[in-house]
Amino acid sequence: MNPRQRYLETLLFGSPDRVPLLPGGPRESTLAAWHRQGLPEGRHYLDELSELLDVPREAFEGIRRVPDAFRMIPTFEEKVLEHRNGHYIVQDWMGAITEIADVYDYTYIRSAKDFVTRKWHRFPVQGRADWEGMAWRYDPADEARFPPSFWEGCARLEASGQAVAVSINGPFWQMREWLGLENLCLYMVEDPEFIAELAEFWRCFTLQVLETILRRVRVDALMVSEDMAYKAHSMISPAMARRFLQPAYLSWRDLIRRYGVSLYDMDSDGSIEELIPVWIESGFNCCNPIEVAAGNDLVAFRRRFGRQMAYHGGIDKRAIAAGGEVMCVEVLRVVPPLFEQGGYIPGCDHGVPPDISWPAFVEYTRLLAELTGWRS
């Protein structure tokens, strides 16, 4: 099997020759620590793992994502508004006023390069007037969304032998970027019609952009980013999720089914058990990263939801950091029971933090390589 076939067979409860070896991804501070702890400078950590563990580099391959075609065009000007007390006050590309420590800069707001704590001072949409002045930035027909380089990149992905994914912000995530979490939740109660309008706008815009991609690219997975849970509960009730978010979920489900996309993958941090039934109703058949510190238990989820949901992630990052027997107990608690039915790719339950040392990560990946069939 090639990596694409292996990835899909695993998460669709098929019969893969081996399970993909996807232990988790480090961020900048983690890599900096690893280079101090034995990972050679200039060496990709997966290349080093492949050599250390004597497994093919292909073991670490599975899925790659097409470039983002859903962002606003044009974006706001990124600029530092003020520098005080060791912090920058920044206008970010989304139009929010954000504060970050001056060891970073606004480029850290563009993507999850590291574990960066931020404070938001103001969001771009405070009410209907702000929204009316901003909606024009989401024109699905804007030619700048699909330059020749976009399609060239997609063609390379299709030829890579890996599964191809489109990533999209869920309606909760996107409205939170426009309004901020507190205002979003207040509007859901005080002006639900406005939230319904925003959610419908996002549903229609994303459907048009997504179908443009699906007409030309063989897509295997739609990955939805929707962080919407705290450590103990969802940020909104399941009833609110059904009211405001499910119309978009169902529309995306119907569209991807018409184009033969087999994986519909939900990404949400926090405690997600009360949300999984909503996602199953909405057509999702996979979710991640399944944070253990938030009370998620994959073994219990499999007992409750059976083969209605596949998973990737779910290994407690705290146990990986501890290493040794603590790590082994955690991995063996989760992986063999999930492997009995399939539909599971084990990995760290979020981005790999810097308290997981390079030796601990090698030790943990070695155990995963044995369990997934890459080492005897």
C-alpha positions as CSV (number, residue, x, y, z in Angstrom):
1,M,0.0,0.0,0.0
2,N,1.1,3.6,-0.5
3,P,0.6,6.2,2.3
4,R,-2.8,7.3,0.9
5,Q,-4.2,3.8,0.8
6,R,-2.9,3.1,4.2
7,Y,-4.3,6.2,5.8
8,L,-7.7,5.8,4.3
9,E,-7.9,2.1,5.0
10,T,-7.0,2.7,8.6
11,L,-9.5,5.5,9.4
12,L,-12.3,3.8,7.3
13,F,-12.1,0.6,9.4
14,G,-10.5,-1.3,6.5
15,S,-7.5,-3.6,6.3
16,P,-4.3,-1.6,6.1
17,D,-1.0,-3.5,5.7
18,R,0.3,-1.3,8.6
19,V,-1.1,1.7,10.5
20,P,0.5,5.1,9.7
21,L,3.2,6.1,12.1
22,L,2.1,9.6,13.0
23,P,3.4,10.3,16.6
24,G,2.7,14.1,16.5
25,G,4.2,17.3,15.4
26,P,6.5,19.6,17.3
27,R,6.5,23.4,17.2
28,E,9.4,25.9,17.1
29,S,10.2,25.8,20.8
30,T,10.0,22.0,20.9
31,L,12.4,21.7,18.0
32,A,14.8,24.2,19.6
33,A,14.8,22.0,22.7
34,W,15.3,18.8,20.7
35,H,18.3,20.3,19.0
36,R,19.9,20.9,22.4
37,Q,19.0,17.3,23.4
38,G,20.5,15.4,20.5
39,L,18.5,16.0,17.3
40,P,21.3,17.2,14.9
41,E,21.0,20.8,13.7
42,G,19.6,21.0,10.2
43,R,18.2,17.5,10.4
44,H,14.4,17.0,10.0
45,Y,13.1,15.1,13.0
46,L,11.3,12.5,10.9
47,D,14.4,11.8,8.9
48,E,16.3,11.2,12.2
49,L,13.5,9.0,13.6
50,S,13.5,7.0,10.4
51,E,17.2,6.3,10.8
52,L,17.2,5.8,14.5
53,L,14.3,3.4,14.5
54,D,15.2,1.7,11.2
55,V,11.7,2.3,9.7
56,P,11.1,3.7,6.2
57,R,10.5,7.4,5.9
58,E,7.2,6.4,4.2
59,A,5.9,5.2,7.6
60,F,5.5,8.8,8.7
61,E,3.5,9.8,5.7
62,G,-0.3,9.9,5.5
63,I,-2.1,13.1,4.5
64,R,-1.3,16.5,3.2
65,R,-3.4,19.6,2.9
66,V,-4.1,21.9,-0.1
67,P,-3.3,25.6,0.3
68,D,-5.8,27.7,2.1
69,A,-8.4,29.2,-0.3
70,F,-10.9,30.4,2.3
71,R,-9.2,33.4,3.8
72,M,-10.4,36.9,3.4
73,I,-9.1,38.8,0.3
74,P,-7.6,41.3,0.9
75,T,-6.4,40.7,4.4
76,F,-5.9,43.5,6.8
77,E,-2.5,45.2,7.1
78,E,-0.3,43.5,9.7
79,K,1.3,46.2,11.8
80,V,2.6,46.9,15.3
81,L,0.5,49.6,16.9
82,E,2.4,49.9,20.2
83,H,5.4,48.4,22.0
84,R,5.2,48.5,25.8
85,N,6.3,46.5,28.8
86,G,7.7,43.7,26.8
87,H,4.6,43.3,24.6
88,Y,3.5,44.3,21.1
89,I,0.0,45.5,20.4
90,V,-0.6,44.3,16.9
91,Q,-3.3,44.6,14.2
92,D,-3.3,41.2,12.8
93,W,-4.2,40.0,9.3
94,M,-7.8,39.3,10.4
95,G,-8.3,42.8,11.7
96,A,-8.2,42.0,15.4
97,I,-6.1,44.0,17.9
98,T,-3.9,41.5,19.6
99,E,-1.2,41.6,22.3
100,I,1.8,39.2,22.3
101,A,5.1,39.1,24.1
102,D,7.9,40.8,22.2
103,V,9.9,37.6,21.9
104,Y,7.5,37.0,19.0
105,D,6.0,39.1,16.3
106,Y,2.8,39.2,14.3
107,T,3.9,36.4,12.1
108,Y,3.1,34.1,15.0
109,I,-0.6,34.9,14.6
110,R,-0.7,33.7,11.0
111,S,-0.2,30.0,11.9
112,A,0.5,27.7,14.9
113,K,4.3,28.0,14.7
114,D,4.6,27.8,18.5
115,F,2.7,27.8,21.8
116,V,2.1,31.5,22.0
117,T,-0.2,33.1,24.6
118,R,-2.1,36.1,23.2
119,K,-4.5,38.7,24.5
120,W,-7.3,40.1,22.3
121,H,-8.2,43.7,22.8
122,R,-10.7,44.1,20.0
123,F,-12.3,42.0,17.3
124,P,-13.1,43.4,13.8
125,V,-16.8,42.8,14.0
126,Q,-18.6,44.6,16.9
127,G,-22.0,44.6,15.2
128,R,-23.9,44.6,11.9
129,A,-22.3,47.8,10.6
130,D,-18.8,46.3,11.0
131,W,-19.9,43.1,9.3
132,E,-21.4,45.0,6.3
133,G,-18.1,46.8,5.9
134,M,-16.2,43.5,5.9
135,A,-18.2,40.9,4.1
136,W,-16.9,42.0,0.7
137,R,-13.5,40.5,1.6
138,Y,-15.1,37.0,1.2
139,D,-15.8,36.9,-2.5
140,P,-15.8,33.3,-3.7
141,A,-15.2,34.4,-7.3
142,D,-12.1,36.5,-6.5
143,E,-9.4,35.3,-9.0
144,A,-6.8,35.8,-6.4
145,R,-8.1,32.7,-4.5
146,F,-6.9,30.3,-7.2
147,P,-3.7,31.5,-8.8
148,P,-1.8,29.0,-11.1
149,S,0.4,28.1,-8.2
150,F,-2.6,26.8,-6.2
151,W,-3.5,24.3,-8.9
152,E,0.2,23.4,-9.4
153,G,0.5,22.7,-5.7
154,C,-2.6,20.5,-5.7
155,A,-1.3,18.5,-8.6
156,R,1.9,17.8,-6.7
157,L,-0.1,16.6,-3.7
158,E,-2.2,14.3,-5.9
159,A,1.1,12.8,-7.3
160,S,2.7,12.5,-3.9
161,G,1.1,9.1,-3.0
162,Q,-0.4,10.6,0.1
163,A,-4.1,11.4,0.9
164,V,-5.2,14.9,0.1
165,A,-7.2,17.1,2.5
166,V,-9.0,20.4,2.3
167,S,-9.0,22.3,5.6
168,I,-11.8,24.7,6.5
169,N,-12.8,26.7,9.5
170,G,-16.0,25.6,11.1
171,P,-18.7,28.2,11.6
172,F,-18.0,28.5,15.3
173,W,-14.3,29.0,14.8
174,Q,-14.9,31.6,12.0
175,M,-17.5,33.6,13.8
176,R,-15.2,33.6,16.9
177,E,-12.5,35.2,14.7
178,W,-14.9,37.9,13.6
179,L,-16.6,38.6,16.9
180,G,-14.5,37.1,19.7
181,L,-15.8,34.3,21.9
182,E,-17.6,36.4,24.5
183,N,-19.5,38.5,21.9
184,L,-20.3,35.5,19.8
185,C,-21.9,33.7,22.8
186,L,-23.8,36.9,23.9
187,Y,-25.1,37.4,20.4
188,M,-26.3,33.8,20.2
189,V,-28.6,34.7,23.1
190,E,-29.4,38.3,22.5
191,D,-29.4,38.5,18.7
192,P,-29.6,35.0,17.4
193,E,-30.8,36.2,14.0
194,F,-27.5,38.0,13.5
195,I,-25.5,34.9,14.3
196,A,-27.7,32.9,11.9
197,E,-27.0,35.4,9.2
198,L,-23.2,35.1,9.8
199,A,-23.3,31.3,9.8
200,E,-25.4,31.2,6.6
201,F,-23.0,33.6,4.9
202,W,-20.1,31.3,5.9
203,R,-22.0,28.2,4.7
204,C,-22.7,29.7,1.3
205,F,-19.2,31.2,0.8
206,T,-17.4,28.0,1.8
207,L,-19.6,25.8,-0.4
208,Q,-18.8,27.8,-3.5
209,V,-15.0,27.8,-2.8
210,L,-15.0,24.1,-1.8
211,E,-16.8,23.0,-4.9
212,T,-14.4,25.0,-7.1
213,I,-11.6,22.8,-5.5
214,L,-13.5,19.5,-5.7
215,R,-14.2,19.9,-9.4
216,R,-10.5,19.8,-10.2
217,V,-8.8,18.0,-7.3
218,R,-9.1,14.5,-6.0
219,V,-9.8,15.2,-2.3
220,D,-9.8,12.4,0.3
221,A,-10.7,14.4,3.4
222,L,-12.5,17.5,4.5
223,M,-10.9,18.7,7.8
224,V,-12.9,21.1,9.9
225,S,-11.2,23.2,12.6
226,E,-13.8,24.1,15.2
227,D,-12.1,24.4,18.7
228,M,-15.3,24.8,20.8
229,A,-14.7,23.1,24.1
230,Y,-13.1,23.9,27.4
231,K,-11.5,21.4,29.8
232,A,-14.8,20.1,31.2
233,H,-17.6,21.1,28.8
234,S,-18.4,22.5,25.3
235,M,-18.3,26.2,24.9
236,I,-22.0,26.2,23.7
237,S,-24.7,23.6,24.3
238,P,-25.3,20.8,21.8
239,A,-28.7,22.5,21.1
240,M,-26.9,25.7,20.0
241,A,-24.5,23.7,17.9
242,R,-27.4,22.1,16.1
243,R,-29.1,25.4,15.6
244,F,-26.2,27.6,14.4
245,L,-23.5,25.2,13.2
246,Q,-25.2,22.1,11.9
247,P,-26.7,23.6,8.7
248,A,-23.1,24.2,7.5
249,Y,-21.9,20.8,8.6
250,L,-24.8,19.1,6.7
251,S,-24.2,21.2,3.5
252,W,-20.5,20.3,3.5
253,R,-21.4,16.6,4.1
254,D,-23.8,16.6,1.1
255,L,-21.3,18.3,-1.1
256,I,-18.3,16.1,-0.3
257,R,-20.4,12.9,-0.7
258,R,-21.2,13.9,-4.2
259,Y,-17.5,14.2,-5.0
260,G,-16.5,10.9,-3.3
261,V,-14.7,12.4,-0.3
262,S,-14.5,9.6,2.2
263,L,-13.3,11.3,5.4
264,Y,-15.1,14.1,7.2
265,D,-12.8,15.0,10.1
266,M,-13.6,17.3,13.0
267,D,-10.7,19.0,15.0
268,S,-11.7,20.4,18.4
269,D,-9.7,20.8,21.5
270,G,-11.2,20.4,25.0
271,S,-13.9,18.0,26.3
272,I,-15.8,16.8,23.3
273,E,-18.0,13.9,24.4
274,E,-21.2,15.8,24.5
275,L,-20.5,17.2,21.0
276,I,-19.6,13.9,19.3
277,P,-23.3,12.9,18.8
278,V,-23.9,16.2,17.0
279,W,-21.0,15.6,14.8
280,I,-22.1,12.0,14.0
281,E,-25.6,13.3,13.1
282,S,-23.8,15.8,10.8
283,G,-21.9,13.2,8.9
284,F,-18.5,13.4,10.5
285,N,-16.7,10.0,10.7
286,C,-13.4,11.0,12.3
287,C,-12.2,13.4,14.9
288,N,-9.0,14.6,16.7
289,P,-6.9,15.4,18.7
290,I,-8.8,13.9,21.8
291,E,-7.1,15.7,24.7
292,V,-6.8,13.4,27.7
293,A,-6.3,16.3,30.1
294,A,-9.8,17.5,29.2
295,G,-11.3,14.2,30.3
296,N,-11.6,12.5,26.9
297,D,-11.1,8.7,27.0
298,L,-10.8,7.0,23.6
299,V,-11.5,3.6,25.1
300,A,-14.8,4.9,26.5
301,F,-15.6,6.7,23.3
302,R,-15.2,3.5,21.3
303,R,-17.5,1.6,23.7
304,R,-20.1,4.4,23.4
305,F,-19.9,5.3,19.7
306,G,-18.5,2.2,18.2
307,R,-17.5,2.4,14.6
308,Q,-19.5,5.5,13.9
309,M,-16.4,7.6,14.6
310,A,-12.7,7.1,13.9
311,Y,-9.9,8.9,15.7
312,H,-6.4,10.1,15.5
313,G,-4.4,11.4,18.5
314,G,-5.5,10.5,22.0
315,I,-2.2,9.7,23.7
316,D,-1.7,11.9,26.8
317,K,1.1,14.4,26.2
318,R,1.9,14.4,29.9
319,A,2.6,10.7,29.9
320,I,4.8,11.0,26.8
321,A,6.8,13.7,28.7
322,A,7.1,11.4,31.7
323,G,8.5,8.6,29.6
324,G,9.4,5.1,30.8
325,E,6.7,3.1,32.4
326,V,4.3,6.0,32.6
327,M,4.4,6.4,28.9
328,C,4.2,2.7,28.2
329,V,1.1,2.3,30.4
330,E,-0.7,5.2,28.7
331,V,0.1,4.0,25.1
332,L,-0.9,0.4,26.0
333,R,-4.1,1.6,27.7
334,V,-5.3,3.2,24.4
335,V,-3.7,1.6,21.4
336,P,-4.5,-2.2,21.6
337,P,-8.2,-1.7,22.5
338,L,-8.7,0.7,19.6
339,F,-6.8,-1.5,17.2
340,E,-9.2,-4.3,17.9
341,Q,-11.8,-2.6,15.7
342,G,-9.6,-0.3,13.7
343,G,-10.4,3.3,12.8
344,Y,-7.5,4.7,14.8
345,I,-4.1,6.3,14.2
346,P,-2.4,6.8,17.5
347,G,-0.6,10.1,18.2
348,C,0.0,12.9,20.7
349,D,-3.2,14.5,21.8
350,H,-2.2,18.0,20.5
351,G,1.0,19.7,19.2
352,V,4.1,18.2,20.9
353,P,5.2,20.6,23.6
354,P,8.8,21.3,24.6
355,D,8.5,19.4,27.9
356,I,8.5,16.2,25.8
357,S,12.3,15.7,25.4
358,W,13.9,14.3,22.3
359,P,14.9,11.1,24.1
360,A,11.4,10.7,25.4
361,F,9.9,11.3,22.0
362,V,12.2,8.7,20.4
363,E,11.3,6.2,23.1
364,Y,7.5,6.8,22.6
365,T,7.8,6.6,18.8
366,R,9.7,3.4,19.0
367,L,6.8,1.8,20.9
368,L,4.3,3.2,18.4
369,A,6.4,1.7,15.6
370,E,6.2,-1.7,17.1
371,L,2.4,-1.5,17.7
372,T,1.7,-0.2,14.2
373,G,3.7,-2.9,12.5
374,W,6.8,-0.9,11.4
375,R,9.2,-2.6,13.8
376,S,9.2,-6.2,14.9
